[in-house]
């Protein structure tokens, strides 16, 4: 089925008979984009082992007298150009709260950060991921101000609810009211606010809103977006009497947006941010469609090319907390990507906290409680959600990854650095595209001052850098943050040149030792292999490797890439001793 047929089918699903009236307006939007961007139809969306994505704020690096986006470019160009090819710049638009996720104007660069010219300069050197914060918009936006005046078309851009409506079945990711009372020119109204009273949810049952957002995404593509992150997309469609989370209409919206991009800019990918249990999360890969339209053509999915791997972070914390890989291996053993041009977006730290929901069914309640207790003991905080019965439960852990893994009140630099880099090596070894939060590059500590300044728990992991101060730190080879930075870059340099680390290369999880995470990666053409071993304990572990199982039996020698060691292949087995938290990447030579 061609993209335009897919578009119309989803319009019919969402809007019924109105689809015939909506299509001419949408078709005109698409034609206009094509005429302005005749080269956008060239190529398709592809991934390989070079795709490593840094997650950062636009104002992460600050210098006196310079725009932060310029400082970001300089830092990336000086320190990371050889190890990272993609950058997810968190919302860089004017905003009123939530560090960018309450957008005032979707089409402007925050003047405190820089200009569209700064974005274009970054896009020249790096593949960029833009945020599409399209579930909600700031109450200070022109759209919402026009709604308050009940001006068309904006008076129908937001969701109003009658007082007394039963919304008890709606899933709540926050311990805040779902509805916010506002004064409009037509009187007081209750508007839907999933995340805060400053983030007003958009009304996608109005097709004009969807058309507006489609034009916005095409605008982002014209300004350099190679990936578009659909923030909180699972909440986008609301229906009274349901959870209003991951409804079929939400999936239909993703299918429609994917078809639009396939039609006019097939080299651009979609990534869905859906912090939900794993089985629900992977549904955002979508249903199969033929690439060429004939039954013999390979199939691709009709939703996102990348989905966030939310379960990985709590599983990593659990693994290093108990020094046992059983739960992680059991989960990873069943991972599979259904389509050749899709993959997982693997991350274990981000601007948000570490979600607890994705651990449900993978860890026991006692194991999850252990992670909560460890977070608090290590100086972190927890955020809550409201349940349907009015009670509250933990939604996410707010703590830097370095301090989640290492107790800051009992520092042991040698061990802490090894433990942290071992956690990153697991993420880098797994099939998928790695997403590296900027603070993970340096092993940042909890920023309690940030929490005091904002009164928001998430700020603990959102400290900004003064570039001169950071650079003076990085020239000290003995500094903990420098050692982590150099150790991380060492792993990235190796990974980028190994075809077996292709995001869609097969992986086999092996049961070798409960204290050692072991997996075999193979390139998509099944020609090259790399065998990964990560000790998740501080104690030395000895393992015996059957070389036939890991496809190294015929190698004349075996090379370990991280420490650059050579092993003679003189039998069917290889006995290895791994120091505490040691990482080994082994390949034949």
C-alpha angles and dihedrals in degrees: 000000000000121000095254092055089049090051093052093046091056092046088055092048092051101037108017115204091003089074091086090057094044097049099071091054092048092045089054090052090052094046091050091052092049092051091051094044110035092163095055092089093063119107131352139253111288137171134196141162091282091069106102117152126209115207112211144147118250090239096042093118118046133190131175111262097006134098112251092233088058090050090048090054092049093049093048093046093048102041112017110028091104097049108032127048101176136052130198104205106198114229106317096179127107108283142178103208148347094059093285104330094103098069121200097185121014094197101052132078111232102260089218087063103039141263141298086263088063090051090049091052090053091047090055091062103027139035106248132216114205124200117237101199092187105144090077144001134210120277085230092061121113088241094060094040088056089048090055088054088046091234119163133280093014097056086078097041095090137054118253122190129200115241113262095028110149107243097158093119093058113111111241120206091181137049089234134101114282093215130050124202115227135177115239133176086258094052136268117337137181113231127193113253112174097179109021143336088261093056109069115195119237122237109237093175081079104076091207088069091053092049090050091053093047089055088049094053091049088051089055091050090052089053096054109280113151092170126032117203113211101212117213089344093159089070096049099101119056128197123173112238094033136081088257087219124114092350118172087254091059089054089046090055091054090047090051094048090047091051091049091053092043087054099051108014110019093170091068121088135210124223121192122214104206115155096200137116115299098253091054093042097057091055086079089076083076134205125319122269128177115251095220101022098251123108094242094057119103114261129242129188122259098222130045125354090206130032127188113256096221096166094063097073099056090041091053091050091049092047094055093038093059099024091233130116098197098106094040093048093047091053096043092048090066097045117118136159111222098208133048096230095047132079146165120270100225116205136150100184133036143151087281127063127268106277119232097194094071089059092061110116092012098068129030121249089253091052091050090048089053089058091049091050092047091051092054092043090052093053099265132126137225131228124212140215128208116245125217091258092055096256123122131234136180113278103174144356116241111209139104112266092238092056092041089059097036127044105238091203091060105038121187103174098192094051096035093056093048093047092050096048090047089057090052091047090059090054091046092049098052123090109267142060113300118233112198119194109219093240090058089064090067105025094245121203127229113287102219090168089059090056091049091051096049102023086224120123093214091064088076087082099038106075115150124223132234098221097216091051092047093049092050088054093050094056090064105086092196096054113112093230092049092050091051091047093051093043091051093048089050091058092046094051090054095044096052095062098046112094090198087069090065107138091241098039113123119262131200121197112216130203103222105135132349089233097051125067107218130184139157119222124196131187117249091256090055092235104112132043137192124191115210126202124178122179107215095192134071090236127087113261126198119206135181114218123205100217094204092060092053095044094246098110094104096045114113088216137358122234124204106210104196097057094021097236130154126219125195115235103219101140143022092267137055121204113208133184116207120198119222110302092354119162121212126187108185129191137166122259 
